[in-house]
Amino acid sequence: MDKNGEDVIIVGGGIGGLTLALALHKAGIKCRVFEAVPQLKPLGVGLNLLPHAMRELDSLGLKETLCDKGIVTREYSFYTNHGQLVDHEPRGQFAGLDWPQVSIHRGDLHLALYDAVCERLGAESVVLGQRCVGFDQDADGVSVHLEESSSGRRLPNVRGKVLIACDGVHSIARKLFHPREASPRYQGSTQWRGVTRWKPFQSGASMCYIGTFRTGKLITYPIRNNIDEEGNQLINWVIEFARPEEQQRDWNREGKLEDFVHLFDACNFDWLDVPAMLRAADAVYEYPMVDQDPLSFWTNGRVTLLGDAAHPMMPRGSNGAAQAIIDATTLARLLAECSDWQVALKEYEARRLKATADVVLANREIAPDAILLVVDERTGGRPFDNIDDVISRDERKQWQLRYKQVAGFSADALKASPGLA
Ligand SMILES: Cc1cc2nc3c(=O)[nH]c(=O)nc-3n(C[C@H](O)[C@H](O)[C@H](O)COP(=O)(O)OP(=O)(O)OC[C@H]3O[C@@H](n4cnc5c(N)ncnc54)[C@H](O)[C@@H]3O)c2cc1C
């Protein structure tokens, strides 16, 4: 540590903060992470690392580890709630891309990142149990104000050249920069998320969308292989349906099966008994579909926002983690390239604010399963005889492409933008 403290102070040791630490280390830049929780635990349920995020994680040497811990997704299938197949498409490397899509437990991803940080930067580079409560900056650096999370006791400030706030959906830095920001916006539906130990279905690496949020939507995919002697997998599932009342965002809030399981009573298909799988869940969490309008700026002098702190989005379309990872590698690359770090932070904002705002807004309008809403509207929710009479093959393709283009993981977008490597 030089007399001005760390080069980079990272607040928040979640997915974005730890990826940033690894990317900075690779770029030869010193950093330290301050994380509020006293112990990192494998929290959450499943998420998807889309190919554009896997490209960045590959450049950090984590591809094999993550493919081993998670499931390399083979394909997506879209079904009506009558179990009729609407569309089907291969994913990641199975679609000819250079990188896979990986479905993984958030806890497995989080701990894999933490292990890599401890191994490469040393365990002391992640300070646990210290919460950032504010900061101030001057011509030479930034002072971060900390308290002990368990007692609320104020701790000595730490100094750095820049501060990157990776402190998630309730970001303190975001509140300080934008004190008059409107409250989080409830989009009118709620998700219930859970995991069940269950036998593999379809290819054993299939991600299935069933139904729409109007009457009850289910997304399900495996996230861990061979979890017992019978060869079962850990299956992640997410239910979403319209619900008028708003609730607070809390990733750990417990949900109740009886609030939604009846919506799937008829969904006992030959490849998956949906109600039985839901009833066998290990745990159920509830999360409102809330997001916030894109901000006008993220960077103020020596401080900027990253990940959910910068662009909280609805957990739809598998982009929360992916966009945080891309933010992190983009920022590390700019800090390595640019001698004036305040300019680098501004350039990072210029490259990432609009790109992520497009994803936040797209998630309100054109989720990856928008095709199921189109079919539902055209059929009035009734079974069809032939899908081609409802929506042509070409139109189905266009719907699949639209979301990938906005989120930046179409084959063309991956070729056009450079990765960190
Ligand atoms: C407990 C938990 C469970 C989650 N479960 C899922 C899930 O099942 N599926 C899914 O898609 N997404 C889940 N997410 C969200 C997902 O991790 C993020 O959307 C995404 O990965 C972006 O990462 P991030 O680093 O911006 O935010 P996060 O991964 O949320 O990380 C933010 C980190 O900042 C820390 N922090 C917050 N405030 C302070 C402070 N003042 N000082 C210091 N540290 C602070 C938090 O403890 C947290 O570790 C979960 C997040 C959390 C925190």
The ligand as an SDF file (V2000), in Angstrom:
LIG
                    3D

 53 58  0  0  0  0  0  0  0  0999 V2000
  -28.0760  -12.3230   -0.9190 C   0  0  0  0  0  0  0  0  0  0  0  0
  -28.2550  -12.1750   -2.4150 C   0  0  0  0  0  0  0  0  0  0  0  0
  -28.9130  -13.1840   -3.1290 C   0  0  0  0  0  0  0  0  0  0  0  0
  -29.1080  -13.0460   -4.4990 C   0  0  0  0  0  0  0  0  0  0  0  0
  -29.7560  -14.0370   -5.1740 N   0  0  0  0  0  0  0  0  0  0  0  0
  -29.8900  -13.9640   -6.4990 C   0  0  0  0  0  0  0  0  0  0  0  0
  -30.4940  -15.0050   -7.2380 C   0  0  0  0  0  0  0  0  0  0  0  0
  -30.8890  -16.0250   -6.6750 O   0  0  0  0  0  0  0  0  0  0  0  0
  -30.6050  -14.8970   -8.5840 N   0  0  0  0  0  0  0  0  0  0  0  0
  -30.1920  -13.7620   -9.2320 C   0  0  0  0  0  0  0  0  0  0  0  0
  -30.3290  -13.6650  -10.4570 O   0  0  0  0  0  0  0  0  0  0  0  0
  -29.6160  -12.7460   -8.5780 N   0  0  0  0  0  0  0  0  0  0  0  0
  -29.4570  -12.8110   -7.2290 C   0  0  0  0  0  0  0  0  0  0  0  0
  -28.8600  -11.7850   -6.5510 N   0  0  0  0  0  0  0  0  0  0  0  0
  -28.4700  -10.5720   -7.2920 C   0  0  0  0  0  0  0  0  0  0  0  0
  -27.2520  -10.7610   -8.1470 C   0  0  0  0  0  0  0  0  0  0  0  0
  -26.1650  -11.2240   -7.3930 O   0  0  0  0  0  0  0  0  0  0  0  0
  -26.9640   -9.3980   -8.7590 C   0  0  0  0  0  0  0  0  0  0  0  0
  -28.1040   -8.9590   -9.4780 O   0  0  0  0  0  0  0  0  0  0  0  0
  -25.8810   -9.4130   -9.8060 C   0  0  0  0  0  0  0  0  0  0  0  0
  -25.0220  -10.4820   -9.6620 O   0  0  0  0  0  0  0  0  0  0  0  0
  -25.1010   -8.0930   -9.8150 C   0  0  0  0  0  0  0  0  0  0  0  0
  -24.0680   -8.1460   -8.8430 O   0  0  0  0  0  0  0  0  0  0  0  0
  -23.6630   -6.9470   -7.9050 P   0  0  0  0  0  0  0  0  0  0  0  0
  -22.2790   -7.2310   -7.4850 O   0  0  0  0  0  0  0  0  0  0  0  0
  -23.9580   -5.6370   -8.5470 O   0  0  0  0  0  0  0  0  0  0  0  0
  -24.6360   -7.0620   -6.6850 O   0  0  0  0  0  0  0  0  0  0  0  0
  -24.6900   -8.1780   -5.4970 P   0  0  0  0  0  0  0  0  0  0  0  0
  -24.2250   -9.4950   -6.0160 O   0  0  0  0  0  0  0  0  0  0  0  0
  -26.0280   -8.0350   -4.9370 O   0  0  0  0  0  0  0  0  0  0  0  0
  -23.5630   -7.6580   -4.4830 O   0  0  0  0  0  0  0  0  0  0  0  0
  -23.6460   -6.4900   -3.6980 C   0  0  0  0  0  0  0  0  0  0  0  0
  -22.7640   -6.6970   -2.4750 C   0  0  0  0  0  0  0  0  0  0  0  0
  -22.5790   -5.4550   -1.7910 O   0  0  0  0  0  0  0  0  0  0  0  0
  -22.6600   -5.6780   -0.4010 C   0  0  0  0  0  0  0  0  0  0  0  0
  -23.0140   -4.3910    0.2220 N   0  0  0  0  0  0  0  0  0  0  0  0
  -24.2090   -3.7700    0.1710 C   0  0  0  0  0  0  0  0  0  0  0  0
  -24.1440   -2.5770    0.7790 N   0  0  0  0  0  0  0  0  0  0  0  0
  -22.8780   -2.4470    1.2460 C   0  0  0  0  0  0  0  0  0  0  0  0
  -22.1770   -1.4150    1.9620 C   0  0  0  0  0  0  0  0  0  0  0  0
  -22.7940   -0.2640    2.3050 N   0  0  0  0  0  0  0  0  0  0  0  0
  -20.8740   -1.6090    2.2780 N   0  0  0  0  0  0  0  0  0  0  0  0
  -20.2350   -2.7680    1.9090 C   0  0  0  0  0  0  0  0  0  0  0  0
  -20.8530   -3.7630    1.2230 N   0  0  0  0  0  0  0  0  0  0  0  0
  -22.1510   -3.6020    0.8830 C   0  0  0  0  0  0  0  0  0  0  0  0
  -23.7060   -6.7630   -0.2720 C   0  0  0  0  0  0  0  0  0  0  0  0
  -23.6220   -7.4470    0.9600 O   0  0  0  0  0  0  0  0  0  0  0  0
  -23.3660   -7.6500   -1.4570 C   0  0  0  0  0  0  0  0  0  0  0  0
  -22.4160   -8.6460   -1.1340 O   0  0  0  0  0  0  0  0  0  0  0  0
  -28.6570  -11.8710   -5.1810 C   0  0  0  0  0  0  0  0  0  0  0  0
  -27.9900  -10.8650   -4.4680 C   0  0  0  0  0  0  0  0  0  0  0  0
  -27.7720  -11.0040   -3.0990 C   0  0  0  0  0  0  0  0  0  0  0  0
  -27.0240   -9.9060   -2.3290 C   0  0  0  0  0  0  0  0  0  0  0  0
  1  2  1  0
  2  3  1  0
  2 52  2  0
  3  4  2  0
  4  5  1  0
  4 50  1  0
  5  6  2  0
  6  7  1  0
  6 13  1  0
  7  8  2  0
  7  9  1  0
  9 10  1  0
 10 11  2  0
 10 12  1  0
 12 13  2  0
 13 14  1  0
 14 15  1  0
 14 50  1  0
 15 16  1  0
 16 17  1  0
 16 18  1  0
 18 19  1  0
 18 20  1  0
 20 21  1  0
 20 22  1  0
 22 23  1  0
 23 24  1  0
 24 25  2  0
 24 26  1  0
 24 27  1  0
 27 28  1  0
 28 29  2  0
 28 30  1  0
 28 31  1  0
 31 32  1  0
 32 33  1  0
 33 34  1  0
 33 48  1  0
 34 35  1  0
 35 36  1  0
 35 46  1  0
 36 37  1  0
 36 45  1  0
 37 38  2  0
 38 39  1  0
 39 40  1  0
 39 45  2  0
 40 41  1  0
 40 42  2  0
 42 43  1  0
 43 44  2  0
 44 45  1  0
 46 47  1  0
 46 48  1  0
 48 49  1  0
 50 51  2  0
 51 52  1  0
 52 53  1  0
M  END
$$$$
